[in-house]
Amino acid sequence: KNLLMDKRHKKAIVGPRQLEKYLGVRRFRYGEAEEHNQVGQVTGLAWTEVGGELLTIEAVVLKGSGKQQFTGKLGEVMQESIQAAMSVVRSRAKSLGIAEDFYQKNDIHVHVPEGATPKDGPSAGVGMCTAIVSGLTGIPVRADVAMTGEITLRGEVLPIGGLKEKLLAAHRGGIKIVLIPDENTKDLVDMPDVIKKGLDIRPVKWIDQVLEVALEKVPVPLKKNVSKETEKSKKTASQDSKKVDNEGVTTH
């Protein structure tokens, strides 16, 4: 009471730097972009009731017998997205430089940190797929790239919701490039200019376009293996040809 009634002659200027001093430690911290490119780690984008958030997606590949593990309190829809991503990788294995039997000789663990927070929805599909490809190829994912989009078994990127909130989170977190579904391009009309100018927003239609941008380098396709039987038949044919030439027989 005395404090309120007494005349105060001091003035206090409160700015961003003084907030912690007067109000205490921050209760909430926003996600920020990773500093370094990492193998098997992707920055996704999530929508929440209080706005957008950066969503870290991790995938690790271990020698094993084909087991798959999903952790991070993931909902049914998100787990189905991982299954779809796995099928996409299997169907494109050769073109991605991955052995076709990778799913039989390796265990794959996909994790989304902050395990106490429930997570669900299909929009992390492209992120899941990119993380798995990175883990299998050993090619790091660019830390300055974030992505959002549902994925089909054909590798098509489908539209998502909450784009405005997701882009705001990317801008706030220091992300430079954001990959969004091509069909969401129309939603950019309502986006603040400061966000559109501060981000390199790239619409994508297929997962191949995502990988070209997100990975440090494009995976090298596997060369077609020539079977031993084919090599043997070629060798036999060559020997027969030499034998015929030695006998003085020619063809015209």
CORNORZI-V979103 format. One record per residue. N is the residue number from 1. RES is the residue in three letters. PSI is psi in degrees with one decimal (NA if undefined). BURIAL is # if it has 24 or more other C-alpha atoms within 12 Angstrom, else .. Layout:
BEGIN
n=N res=RES psi=PSI burial=BURIAL
n=N res=RES psi=PSI burial=BURIAL
END
This chain:
BEGIN
n=1 res=LYS psi=-46.9 burial=.
n=2 res=ASN psi=-35.4 burial=.
n=3 res=LEU psi=-37.3 burial=.
n=4 res=LEU psi=-32.9 burial=.
n=5 res=MET psi=-31.4 burial=.
n=6 res=ASP psi=144.4 burial=.
n=7 res=LYS psi=134.8 burial=.
n=8 res=ARG psi=132.5 burial=.
n=9 res=HIS psi=-6.9 burial=.
n=10 res=LYS psi=142.0 burial=.
n=11 res=LYS psi=143.6 burial=.
n=12 res=ALA psi=127.8 burial=.
n=13 res=ILE psi=119.0 burial=.
n=14 res=VAL psi=117.6 burial=.
n=15 res=GLY psi=-176.5 burial=.
n=16 res=PRO psi=-36.0 burial=.
n=17 res=ARG psi=-25.7 burial=.
n=18 res=GLN psi=-5.8 burial=.
n=19 res=LEU psi=-44.8 burial=.
n=20 res=GLU psi=-34.5 burial=.
n=21 res=LYS psi=-42.2 burial=.
n=22 res=TYR psi=-31.4 burial=.
n=23 res=LEU psi=-9.5 burial=.
n=24 res=GLY psi=179.9 burial=.
n=25 res=VAL psi=145.0 burial=.
n=26 res=ARG psi=137.6 burial=.
n=27 res=ARG psi=-30.0 burial=.
n=28 res=PHE psi=138.7 burial=.
n=29 res=ARG psi=133.7 burial=.
n=30 res=TYR psi=148.7 burial=.
n=31 res=GLY psi=147.1 burial=#
n=32 res=GLU psi=154.9 burial=#
n=33 res=ALA psi=146.9 burial=#
n=34 res=GLU psi=152.8 burial=#
n=35 res=GLU psi=-29.5 burial=.
n=36 res=HIS psi=150.6 burial=.
n=37 res=ASN psi=139.1 burial=#
n=38 res=GLN psi=148.0 burial=#
n=39 res=VAL psi=128.9 burial=#
n=40 res=GLY psi=12.5 burial=#
n=41 res=GLN psi=121.9 burial=#
n=42 res=VAL psi=146.1 burial=#
n=43 res=THR psi=111.7 burial=#
n=44 res=GLY psi=-177.5 burial=#
n=45 res=LEU psi=132.8 burial=#
n=46 res=ALA psi=153.4 burial=#
n=47 res=TRP psi=134.6 burial=#
n=48 res=THR psi=173.4 burial=.
n=49 res=GLU psi=-20.5 burial=.
n=50 res=VAL psi=13.2 burial=.
n=51 res=GLY psi=-169.6 burial=.
n=52 res=GLY psi=160.1 burial=#
n=53 res=GLU psi=150.7 burial=#
n=54 res=LEU psi=138.0 burial=#
n=55 res=LEU psi=111.3 burial=#
n=56 res=THR psi=130.8 burial=#
n=57 res=ILE psi=127.3 burial=#
n=58 res=GLU psi=143.1 burial=#
n=59 res=ALA psi=131.5 burial=#
n=60 res=VAL psi=139.2 burial=#
n=61 res=VAL psi=125.3 burial=#
n=62 res=LEU psi=149.4 burial=.
n=63 res=LYS psi=132.6 burial=.
n=64 res=GLY psi=-145.2 burial=.
n=65 res=SER psi=19.4 burial=.
n=66 res=GLY psi=18.1 burial=.
n=67 res=LYS psi=147.1 burial=.
n=68 res=GLN psi=135.1 burial=#
n=69 res=GLN psi=132.6 burial=#
n=70 res=PHE psi=123.9 burial=#
n=71 res=THR psi=164.6 burial=#
n=72 res=GLY psi=21.6 burial=#
n=73 res=LYS psi=55.1 burial=.
n=74 res=LEU psi=138.4 burial=#
n=75 res=GLY psi=173.6 burial=.
n=76 res=GLU psi=-43.0 burial=.
n=77 res=VAL psi=-41.0 burial=.
n=78 res=MET psi=-36.7 burial=#
n=79 res=GLN psi=-36.7 burial=#
n=80 res=GLU psi=-33.4 burial=#
n=81 res=SER psi=-38.2 burial=#
n=82 res=ILE psi=-40.6 burial=#
n=83 res=GLN psi=-42.0 burial=#
n=84 res=ALA psi=-41.8 burial=#
n=85 res=ALA psi=-39.8 burial=#
n=86 res=MET psi=-42.4 burial=#
n=87 res=SER psi=-36.9 burial=#
n=88 res=VAL psi=-44.2 burial=#
n=89 res=VAL psi=-41.9 burial=#
n=90 res=ARG psi=-41.1 burial=#
n=91 res=SER psi=-19.9 burial=.
n=92 res=ARG psi=13.1 burial=#
n=93 res=ALA psi=-53.3 burial=#
n=94 res=LYS psi=-44.8 burial=#
n=95 res=SER psi=-18.7 burial=.
n=96 res=LEU psi=3.2 burial=#
n=97 res=GLY psi=26.6 burial=#
n=98 res=ILE psi=137.5 burial=#
n=99 res=ALA psi=138.5 burial=#
n=100 res=GLU psi=-24.9 burial=.
n=101 res=ASP psi=22.5 burial=.
n=102 res=PHE psi=-35.1 burial=#
n=103 res=TYR psi=-11.1 burial=#
n=104 res=GLN psi=-25.7 burial=.
n=105 res=LYS psi=0.1 burial=.
n=106 res=ASN psi=149.7 burial=#
n=107 res=ASP psi=136.0 burial=#
n=108 res=ILE psi=125.4 burial=#
n=109 res=HIS psi=119.9 burial=#
n=110 res=VAL psi=128.6 burial=#
n=111 res=HIS psi=140.7 burial=#
n=112 res=VAL psi=110.1 burial=#
n=113 res=PRO psi=172.7 burial=#
n=114 res=GLU psi=59.5 burial=.
n=115 res=GLY psi=-18.9 burial=.
n=116 res=ALA psi=-14.7 burial=.
n=117 res=THR psi=122.0 burial=.
n=118 res=PRO psi=140.9 burial=.
n=119 res=LYS psi=139.6 burial=#
n=120 res=ASP psi=170.9 burial=#
n=121 res=GLY psi=158.2 burial=#
n=122 res=PRO psi=-7.2 burial=#
n=123 res=SER psi=-6.7 burial=#
n=124 res=ALA psi=7.1 burial=#
n=125 res=GLY psi=-47.6 burial=#
n=126 res=VAL psi=-33.5 burial=#
n=127 res=GLY psi=-42.1 burial=#
n=128 res=MET psi=-46.4 burial=#
n=129 res=CYS psi=-44.2 burial=#
n=130 res=THR psi=-41.0 burial=#
n=131 res=ALA psi=-41.1 burial=#
n=132 res=ILE psi=-44.7 burial=#
n=133 res=VAL psi=-42.8 burial=#
n=134 res=SER psi=-43.6 burial=#
n=135 res=GLY psi=-37.1 burial=#
n=136 res=LEU psi=-33.1 burial=#
n=137 res=THR psi=-19.6 burial=#
n=138 res=GLY psi=10.3 burial=#
n=139 res=ILE psi=122.9 burial=#
n=140 res=PRO psi=152.9 burial=#
n=141 res=VAL psi=137.3 burial=#
n=142 res=ARG psi=131.6 burial=#
n=143 res=ALA psi=-19.9 burial=#
n=144 res=ASP psi=9.1 burial=#
n=145 res=VAL psi=133.2 burial=#
n=146 res=ALA psi=158.0 burial=#
n=147 res=MET psi=157.2 burial=#
n=148 res=THR psi=144.2 burial=#
n=149 res=GLY psi=140.5 burial=#
n=150 res=GLU psi=150.6 burial=#
n=151 res=ILE psi=141.3 burial=#
n=152 res=THR psi=173.3 burial=#
n=153 res=LEU psi=-20.8 burial=#
n=154 res=ARG psi=-4.9 burial=.
n=155 res=GLY psi=12.9 burial=#
n=156 res=GLU psi=143.9 burial=#
n=157 res=VAL psi=117.9 burial=#
n=158 res=LEU psi=156.6 burial=#
n=159 res=PRO psi=158.8 burial=#
n=160 res=ILE psi=174.3 burial=#
n=161 res=GLY psi=170.5 burial=#
n=162 res=GLY psi=30.5 burial=#
n=163 res=LEU psi=-42.2 burial=#
n=164 res=LYS psi=-48.7 burial=#
n=165 res=GLU psi=-37.9 burial=#
n=166 res=LYS psi=-41.1 burial=#
n=167 res=LEU psi=-35.9 burial=#
n=168 res=LEU psi=-40.4 burial=#
n=169 res=ALA psi=-39.8 burial=#
n=170 res=ALA psi=-43.5 burial=#
n=171 res=HIS psi=-44.0 burial=#
n=172 res=ARG psi=-32.4 burial=#
n=173 res=GLY psi=-0.1 burial=#
n=174 res=GLY psi=16.8 burial=#
n=175 res=ILE psi=144.1 burial=#
n=176 res=LYS psi=-42.3 burial=#
n=177 res=ILE psi=132.7 burial=#
n=178 res=VAL psi=125.9 burial=#
n=179 res=LEU psi=122.8 burial=#
n=180 res=ILE psi=157.7 burial=#
n=181 res=PRO psi=142.9 burial=#
n=182 res=ASP psi=-36.2 burial=#
n=183 res=GLU psi=-12.8 burial=.
n=184 res=ASN psi=1.5 burial=#
n=185 res=THR psi=-36.5 burial=#
n=186 res=LYS psi=-25.8 burial=.
n=187 res=ASP psi=-12.4 burial=.
n=188 res=LEU psi=-15.5 burial=#
n=189 res=VAL psi=-36.9 burial=.
n=190 res=ASP psi=4.6 burial=.
n=191 res=MET psi=137.4 burial=.
n=192 res=PRO psi=142.1 burial=.
n=193 res=ASP psi=-34.8 burial=.
n=194 res=VAL psi=-32.0 burial=.
n=195 res=ILE psi=-45.2 burial=#
n=196 res=LYS psi=-33.7 burial=#
n=197 res=LYS psi=-27.3 burial=.
n=198 res=GLY psi=-9.9 burial=.
n=199 res=LEU psi=148.1 burial=#
n=200 res=ASP psi=92.9 burial=#
n=201 res=ILE psi=121.0 burial=#
n=202 res=ARG psi=113.6 burial=#
n=203 res=PRO psi=140.2 burial=#
n=204 res=VAL psi=149.2 burial=#
n=205 res=LYS psi=-31.8 burial=#
n=206 res=TRP psi=156.3 burial=#
n=207 res=ILE psi=-27.9 burial=#
n=208 res=ASP psi=-38.8 burial=#
n=209 res=GLN psi=-36.3 burial=#
n=210 res=VAL psi=-47.9 burial=#
n=211 res=LEU psi=-35.5 burial=#
n=212 res=GLU psi=-35.6 burial=#
n=213 res=VAL psi=-44.0 burial=#
n=214 res=ALA psi=-33.7 burial=#
n=215 res=LEU psi=151.1 burial=#
n=216 res=GLU psi=-34.0 burial=#
n=217 res=LYS psi=158.1 burial=.
n=218 res=VAL psi=132.5 burial=#
n=219 res=PRO psi=142.6 burial=#
n=220 res=VAL psi=123.6 burial=.
n=221 res=PRO psi=150.9 burial=.
n=222 res=LEU psi=142.7 burial=.
n=223 res=LYS psi=147.9 burial=.
n=224 res=LYS psi=126.0 burial=.
n=225 res=ASN psi=130.0 burial=.
n=226 res=VAL psi=123.8 burial=.
n=227 res=SER psi=157.0 burial=.
n=228 res=LYS psi=-36.4 burial=.
n=229 res=GLU psi=-38.9 burial=.
n=230 res=THR psi=-43.7 burial=.
n=231 res=GLU psi=-39.9 burial=.
n=232 res=LYS psi=-42.1 burial=.
n=233 res=SER psi=-36.8 burial=.
n=234 res=LYS psi=-41.0 burial=.
n=235 res=LYS psi=-42.0 burial=.
n=236 res=THR psi=-42.9 burial=.
n=237 res=ALA psi=-38.7 burial=.
n=238 res=SER psi=-41.3 burial=.
n=239 res=GLN psi=-40.3 burial=.
n=240 res=ASP psi=-37.7 burial=.
n=241 res=SER psi=-42.4 burial=.
n=242 res=LYS psi=-38.5 burial=.
n=243 res=LYS psi=-42.4 burial=.
n=244 res=VAL psi=-41.8 burial=.
n=245 res=ASP psi=-38.3 burial=.
n=246 res=ASN psi=-27.2 burial=.
n=247 res=GLU psi=-2.8 burial=.
n=248 res=GLY psi=18.6 burial=.
n=249 res=VAL psi=131.6 burial=.
n=250 res=THR psi=158.6 burial=.
n=251 res=THR psi=151.7 burial=.
n=252 res=HIS psi=NA burial=.
END
